[in-house]
């Protein structure tokens, strides 16, 4: 009788151990499927976005002429580094007030660059790289920093270019979305 009880307990322990092993293996396989390549080799999306922003304070004092931008960017980890692109076209009206002051037709600044560095903290990404710039801050291979906060309209971003180091552009998203996917 005792031998039969021991056999029953042993069988139950083996079934329980087998179940635990199967569950552990399933969790490992599911984790691999969910994270895919990003967990294996450091590749993956860091941040991306596009939309229309308005520069907080426009051109600044004394006239405060509004400036809108069309912005697009993406950054991803690839082969142990960071790659991506950044573009920002800033438009201002031809006239500060009166007829035509709401028509944004003057190319105030165009920044087109390569993203070569990125860091993420919570819902904020900091992208760095070099850009060619026309208009305000004109230059070639100008270092830039773009700090972007995740979200839709109302989200904030700040562009600083080294050719205008004391003039960061504080941008507020009015259309579009900024996505922060994190460090993979």
Secondary structure, 3 states (H helix, E strand, C coil): CHHHHHHHHHHHHHHHHHHHHHHHHHHHHHHHHHHHHHHHHCCEEEEEEEEEEEECCCCCCCCCCCEEEEEEEEEEEECCEEEEEEEEEEEEECCCCCCCCCCEEEEEEEEEEEEEEEEEECCEEEEEEEEEEEECCCEEEEEEEEEEECECCCCEEEEEEHHHCCCCEEEEEEEEEEEECCCC
